[in-house]
Structure formats: C-alpha cells, structure tokens
Amino acid sequence: MSETKISIDHTLCIGSGMCALTAPRVFGSDDDGFGELAPDWQSAAGDPMVKEAVRACPVQAIRVDAG
C-alpha cells in the first residue's frame, strides 16, 4: 500500500492561508499564521483538493509525494 507524503517548506511559506482554505481537512495554520498539516491529515491525504492546494500556494511551499 502506497503512502502519500505531504510537506510544507517553512522557509518558503508566507502564511497566505490558501492551503487551509483549499483543503482544510489536510492543512491548517500555526499560531503565527503559517501553513501546517492538520493533526489527522493522513486520513484525508487522498483528498483531490490537496492538488488544488499545491497549485494555489503562491510560493509553491507544498510538496506531495505519492509513495
């Protein structure tokens, strides 16, 4: 069984919030407003909106690798 790996490059993230708006089951924001993975993101990793969140990120800080 393949496992999807999602990561956010925090050196690139500017906190636009587009990831959380696009795929809220997978992404959220930390206390400073920067993107982070939701606590239970693995259960929603296959959500088709994840690809939209990758496209919506203005600085391309999100990486998705299908195992």
Sequence and secondary structure as in RCSB ss.txt:
>XXXX:A:sequence
MSETKISIDHTLCIGSGMCALTAPRVFGSDDDGFGELAPDWQSAAGDPMVKEAVRACPVQAIRVDAG
>XXXX:A:secstr
   EEEEE TTT     HHHHH TTTEEE TTS EEE TTGGGGTT THHHHHHHH TT  EEEEE 
